[in-house]
Each structure stands twice: as structure tokens, then as C-alpha cells.
Amino acid sequence: MPKPVRVLHVVGAMNQGGVESWLMALLRYANRGEVAMDFLVHTAQPAVHDSEITGRGGCVIPCPSVHRPGYIRDFDNALLRHGPYDVLHSHVHWFSGVTTTLARRRGIRLRIAHSHSNSSLAEASAGAWRAAYRTVYRSAMRRGILASATHLLAASGPAACALFGANWREVSRVRVLYCGVVLAPFAAGDAARDRTSARQEFGIAAD
């Protein structure tokens, strides 16, 4: 019997959020006999989706030493304990320069850096000293991503530009992948269609 493709997603924490909700939809709809997903998280704190992940056969792997020297050791230990993995799918924006580089050095064949947002406005509003540091950091991380990721995904064109550079359309590895949403839960039941009560609940005027 063929073994499932083993995917390690790298995220901050599996709490409520757009990226996390999308990943949980993937987990719920995936055939675990074909694709098995684990989640390396940059926190030691329990998160909202942890119990469902483990209940569906996945593993939540804490690696809270992000941006510290011990991260490389902890990342390696996670791969030794829970691997081997066929795919690393990194959702941590600039820090994907680190995660994809480590995955390449550890022999993970398929390495994905995924940009889910346009960070350019936040970067532009940083103070002078922070802006100088961030310029160096972004440059180093982008070099790491372009050197180590086999696939580059983005939720939109601006998200691709923010992480992969203004010439992202010329990079054959870049693909824009719009994140689908399962709409059925929003259409179920009268409460979901009751605009008046929903507006009252959130203090939104009728107009």
C-alpha cells in the first residue's frame, strides 16, 4: 500500500485566523491515506485548533525558539522525532528564508514558501532604525527563500510582490493560489440568513 505524502506546515500558532482556517479546511477535506499533515508551531502555548489536529491524526510540534540560536537545534530535533517529511510548507512570511533553508539542508525534497499577505505597508511605516534593520533582514530572507524554496506560492499579486520581489512574474516557481473558502456553513440555518439580528448583535445600523 502506498505511503501518504507527509507534509510539515510551519505556522506561528494554530489559532483563529485566515491562514489557520484555510489549513484546517485542507486538513478536514484531505484523505489522510494520501496526504498526512503535521504542524510545526512557533509557540509553546496551546492553540484553538490543536485538539482537532491531533484528533484527525496530525501532530502539533512546538518550536518556540524562533529568532533565537536554539531554533536550528529544535528544528532538527523536530524532524528527527516526527519525520521524515516529503514536503515543508512554510507560512511564516519572511522567516520562510530560514525554514526552507533548514529543510533543504535536511533533505526535504519539496519546499514551499507561501506569502499570504502584502506586508509592504507595515514595512513602510517602520521607524528609521527599525527600517534599516528590516531592510537587511528582508534581503537576507528573500535570498534564502529564492535559493532554497522549490515552489513559491502567494495568495495574491501584491502578496507575491511583497515576499518574492517586484519581478515575481518573471520567476517560474511563483504561482498565485487563491485560498478557497467552504461556503456551506454560512448558508446553513435561518440564523445565518437573518441580516437584522446579525446587525443588531454587532451594533451595525440598518443602513
Summary of the structure (lengths in Angstrom):
residues: 207
radius of gyration: 19.0
end to end distance: 59.0
largest distance: 59.0
contacts: 571
relative contact order: 0.11
helix: 46%
strand: 16%
